[in-house]
């Protein structure tokens, strides 16, 4: 099967139910299947389902961190809630190759929606074939959730450059998910729960995967107001009267217009109007970006005392402090979709792929968050 055929196989067509069959690689008979309209091997070992996991770029660490996270779960029977979406043969071969190097769950324990790779993939060497596969796996995992076969989606990391090489020109997975779900836009929120107490480190990004030079042009009062609404709704899951903090765009939040005009020209008025409509919320900002997150460090250590949510105006502004404090615990949560999607806060890590050294903690947090909030 060519890369082109793989990438176009089911990107516009719904899945249809497949008839039960017996896997040649696993002697147990299927009793109920998630359909695969292309006629490929139906999912093996079907059980009660709740979470679909798209396994990301096959040349990256998605498989390692997913199976590592599932191996670390203490609760018995958790595998009954999981559907792995990827290539079954690749999963089993990779598992056998990595055995002994790290602790991994046996993929034969899980239900698998088998979407075979068109060619062998070498760990760390991504390209068009890997990009086509990860795009296809994400699309089909999303359809499982949209169709009601699963209730939440967890996604392993992908490489945008490989998507582009395969002809899929998206800024990232979030935009593809919004397209499949039929929503105008979706929001990226990163959440991490402190191990020391109940405090959650919640950061929403006003803009996502765009060049830094384009941030100022994309930002406006309506966008910031809408993102604050999204952040408020998420934070009120845990605190009915939350405290929210908004970072300024410019150094020193513009310093009265001497270091940038955005705060003076529209952001201050935008936040004041939003405050008037939400008297139950303590909204602070725009705060200087270099001090905005100072409270997060002691709150992360002690588990209490920090703001309930931060609004960062661009990608790195929010993710640098988050990853410094909570890299292994943070979860990328997509809001604005008709279902919950979570993902680890790291990338494909091609440099260490296939070596069995990738840390699974962020993927474990993503799966746990999908179970908790989905």
C-alpha positions in Angstrom: 0.0 0.0 0.0 1.5 3.4 -1.0 1.9 6.3 1.5 -0.7 8.3 -0.5 -3.2 5.5 -0.3 -2.7 5.1 3.4 -3.1 8.8 4.1 -6.3 9.0 2.1 -7.7 5.6 3.2 -10.3 6.8 5.6 -9.8 10.5 6.1 -13.3 11.4 4.7 -15.2 8.2 5.2 -16.8 6.8 8.4 -15.9 3.4 9.7 -18.3 0.6 9.1 -18.8 -2.4 11.4 -16.7 -5.5 10.6 -17.8 -9.0 11.2 -16.1 -10.9 14.0 -13.2 -13.1 13.0 -10.3 -14.9 14.6 -6.8 -13.4 14.5 -4.1 -15.6 13.0 -1.7 -14.0 15.5 -3.9 -14.5 18.5 -5.9 -17.7 18.8 -8.7 -16.1 20.8 -11.9 -15.3 18.9 -13.2 -11.8 18.7 -16.6 -11.4 20.3 -17.3 -7.8 19.4 -15.3 -5.6 17.0 -14.7 -1.9 16.3 -15.3 -1.8 12.6 -12.5 -1.1 10.1 -14.2 -0.4 6.8 -11.0 -0.9 4.8 -11.0 -4.6 5.3 -7.8 -4.7 7.4 -7.4 -7.0 10.4 -10.2 -6.2 12.9 -9.3 -5.2 16.5 -8.1 -8.1 18.6 -9.2 -8.9 22.1 -12.3 -6.7 22.2 -13.5 -5.6 25.7 -15.4 -2.8 27.3 -14.0 0.5 25.8 -13.6 4.0 27.1 -10.3 5.5 25.9 -8.9 5.4 22.4 -5.1 5.9 22.2 -3.7 7.1 18.9 -0.1 5.9 18.9 1.5 8.9 17.2 4.5 8.9 14.9 5.8 5.3 14.6 9.4 6.6 14.4 9.0 8.4 17.8 8.5 7.4 21.4 4.7 7.1 21.3 4.7 3.4 21.5 7.2 3.2 24.4 5.6 5.8 26.6 2.1 4.4 26.0 3.0 0.8 26.8 5.2 2.1 29.7 2.3 4.1 31.1 -0.1 1.2 30.8 2.5 -1.2 32.5 2.8 1.2 35.5 -1.0 1.2 36.2 -1.7 -0.2 39.6 -5.4 -0.7 39.1 -6.1 -4.2 37.7 -8.4 -4.4 34.6 -7.4 -1.0 33.3 -6.6 -2.5 29.9 -10.3 -3.2 29.5 -10.9 0.5 29.0 -8.2 1.0 26.3 -8.2 0.7 22.5 -4.8 1.1 20.9 -5.0 2.6 17.4 -2.0 1.7 15.2 -0.3 -1.1 13.4 -0.7 -4.4 15.3 2.4 -6.1 13.8 4.5 -3.1 14.6 3.3 -3.0 18.1 4.1 -6.7 18.8 7.5 -6.6 17.1 8.5 -3.4 18.9 7.4 -4.9 22.2 9.5 -8.0 21.7 12.5 -5.9 20.6 12.3 -3.7 23.7 11.6 -6.4 26.3 14.3 -6.4 28.9 15.2 -2.7 28.3 12.3 -1.2 30.1 9.0 -2.1 31.6 6.2 -2.3 29.0 2.7 -3.6 28.9 2.2 -6.5 26.5 0.1 -5.0 23.6 -1.6 -8.5 23.2 -3.5 -7.7 26.3 -5.3 -4.8 24.7 -7.9 -4.2 22.0 -6.2 -3.0 18.9 -7.7 -1.2 15.9 -5.2 -2.5 13.4 -4.2 0.0 10.7 -1.0 -1.5 9.1 2.0 0.4 8.1 2.7 0.4 4.4 6.5 -0.1 5.0 8.9 -0.7 7.8 9.7 2.3 10.0 13.1 2.8 11.6 13.0 4.3 15.1 14.2 7.9 15.0 13.8 8.2 11.2 10.5 9.8 10.4 9.2 11.0 7.1 6.3 10.8 4.8 5.3 7.2 5.5 5.4 7.8 9.3 3.5 11.1 8.9 0.8 9.4 6.8 0.5 6.6 9.4 0.2 9.0 12.4 -2.3 11.1 10.5 -4.4 8.1 9.7 -4.2 6.7 13.2 -5.3 10.0 14.7 -8.2 10.3 12.3 -9.5 6.8 13.0 -9.1 7.1 16.8 -11.1 10.3 16.6 -13.9 8.6 14.7 -14.1 5.9 17.4 -14.9 8.6 19.9 -17.2 10.6 17.6 -19.1 7.4 16.9 -19.5 6.5 20.6 -17.2 3.4 20.7 -15.0 5.3 23.0 -15.6 8.2 25.4 -12.2 10.0 25.4 -9.1 10.3 23.2 -5.5 10.2 24.2 -2.9 11.0 21.5 0.8 10.2 21.5 3.2 12.8 19.9 3.4 13.4 16.1 5.9 15.2 14.0 4.4 18.1 12.1 7.2 18.0 9.5 6.3 14.4 8.7 2.6 15.3 8.4 3.6 18.0 5.9 5.8 15.6 4.0 2.8 13.3 3.7 0.7 16.2 2.3 -1.2 17.0 5.5 -0.6 20.7 6.1 -1.9 21.2 9.6 -0.3 23.2 12.4 -0.8 20.2 14.7 -3.2 17.6 16.0 -5.5 20.1 17.6 -6.5 21.6 14.3 -7.2 18.2 12.7 -9.3 17.3 15.7 -11.4 20.5 15.3 -11.9 19.7 11.6 -13.0 16.1 12.3 -15.3 17.3 15.1 -16.8 20.1 13.0 -16.0 22.9 15.4 -14.6 26.3 14.3 -11.7 26.1 16.8 -10.3 24.3 19.8 -8.2 25.5 22.7 -5.0 24.1 24.2 -4.9 23.9 27.9 -2.1 22.2 29.9 -3.0 20.9 33.3 -0.9 19.2 36.0 -2.0 18.2 39.5 0.6 18.7 42.2 1.7 15.6 44.0 1.8 17.5 47.3 -1.8 18.6 47.4 -5.0 19.5 45.5 -3.6 22.5 43.5 -3.7 22.2 39.7 -1.4 24.1 37.5 -3.7 25.1 34.6 -2.4 27.1 31.6 -4.5 28.0 28.6 -2.8 29.3 25.4 -4.5 32.2 23.6 -2.5 31.4 20.4 -0.9 28.1 19.6 1.4 26.9 16.8 2.1 30.1 14.9 5.3 32.0 14.4 6.2 34.5 17.1 6.0 37.3 14.5 2.4 36.5 13.9 1.2 36.5 17.5 0.4 40.2 17.9 -1.6 40.2 14.6 -3.7 37.3 15.7 -4.4 38.5 19.2 -7.5 40.7 19.8 -10.0 41.5 22.5 -12.6 39.0 21.3 -10.1 36.1 21.2 -8.8 36.9 24.7 -12.3 37.2 26.0 -13.3 33.9 24.4 -10.2 32.1 25.8 -11.0 33.4 29.3 -14.4 31.9 29.0 -12.9 28.6 28.1 -10.4 28.8 31.0 -13.1 29.8 33.5 -15.3 26.8 32.5 -12.4 24.4 33.0 -11.3 25.8 36.3 -14.8 25.8 37.7 -14.7 22.0 37.5 -12.5 22.3 40.6 -13.2 25.8 42.1 -16.6 27.6 41.6 -15.0 31.1 42.2 -11.6 30.7 40.6 -8.6 33.1 40.5 -7.3 33.7 37.0 -4.1 35.4 35.9 -3.5 36.9 32.4 0.1 37.4 31.2 1.0 40.6 29.3 2.3 40.4 25.8 5.3 42.7 26.1 8.2 43.0 28.5 6.9 44.5 31.8 3.4 44.2 30.3 4.3 47.1 28.0 5.4 49.5 30.8 2.7 52.0 30.1 3.2 51.8 26.3 6.9 52.4 26.3 7.7 48.7 25.5 4.7 47.9 23.4 1.2 49.2 22.8 -1.0 46.1 22.9 -1.8 46.3 26.6 -2.6 50.0 26.5 -4.5 49.9 23.2 -6.9 47.1 23.9 -5.9 44.4 26.5 -6.5 46.4 29.6 -10.0 47.4 28.4 -10.7 43.9 27.4 -9.9 42.5 30.8 -11.9 45.2 32.6 -15.0 44.4 30.5 -14.6 40.7 31.2 -14.3 41.4 34.9 -17.6 43.3 34.9 -19.3 40.3 33.3 -17.8 37.8 35.8 -17.9 39.3 39.3 -17.4 35.8 40.8 -13.9 35.6 39.4 -10.8 37.3 40.7 -9.0 38.2 37.4 -5.5 39.6 37.6 -3.5 41.1 34.8 -2.1 41.8 32.4 1.0 40.9 34.6 4.6 41.2 33.5 5.4 37.9 31.9 8.7 37.5 33.7 7.0 37.6 37.1 3.5 36.2 36.2 4.3 32.6 37.1 6.3 33.2 40.3 3.5 31.9 42.5 3.3 28.7 40.6 6.6 27.4 41.9 5.8 27.3 45.6 2.2 26.2 44.8 3.6 23.2 42.8 5.9 22.3 45.7 3.3 22.6 48.4 0.1 21.7 46.5 -1.8 24.9 47.5 -1.9 28.7 47.2 -1.5 29.3 43.4 -3.9 30.8 40.9 -6.5 28.4 39.5 -5.7 29.2 36.0 -3.2 31.2 33.8 -3.9 32.6 30.3 -0.7 32.8 28.3 -0.8 34.9 25.1 1.5 32.7 23.1 2.9 29.2 23.0 6.3 29.4 24.7 5.2 32.1 27.1 3.0 29.5 28.8 4.9 26.3 28.2 8.3 27.3 29.5 7.2 27.8 33.1 4.9 24.8 32.9 7.6 22.4 31.7 10.2 23.7 34.1 8.0 22.9 37.0 5.8 20.0 35.9 7.3 18.4 32.8 6.5 14.8 33.7 3.1 15.5 35.1 1.6 18.0 32.6 -1.1 17.0 30.2 -2.2 18.8 27.0 -6.0 18.9 27.1 -8.0 20.0 24.1 -11.1 22.0 25.0 -13.9 23.0 22.7 -14.4 19.5 21.2 -17.5 17.4 21.8 -15.2 14.9 23.6 -12.1 15.1 25.9 -8.7 14.8 24.3 -5.5 14.6 26.3 -1.8 14.2 25.3 1.6 14.2 27.0 3.3 17.6 27.0 6.4 16.4 25.1 7.2 15.6 21.5 8.4 12.6 19.5 12.0 12.6 20.9 13.4 10.9 17.8 16.9 11.1 19.3 16.0 8.4 21.9 13.3 6.5 20.1 13.6 2.7 20.1 16.1 2.7 23.0 13.7 2.0 25.8 14.7 5.1 27.8 11.8 7.4 27.3 10.0 8.4 30.5 6.3 7.5 30.5 5.1 9.7 33.3 3.4 12.4 31.1 1.6 9.8 29.0 0.5 8.1 32.3 -0.9 11.5 33.4 -2.6 12.0 30.1 -4.4 8.6 30.4 -5.3 9.3 34.1 -6.7 12.7 33.1 -8.8 11.2 30.4 -10.2 8.7 32.9 -10.8 11.4 35.5 -12.3 14.1 33.3 -13.6 12.3 30.2 
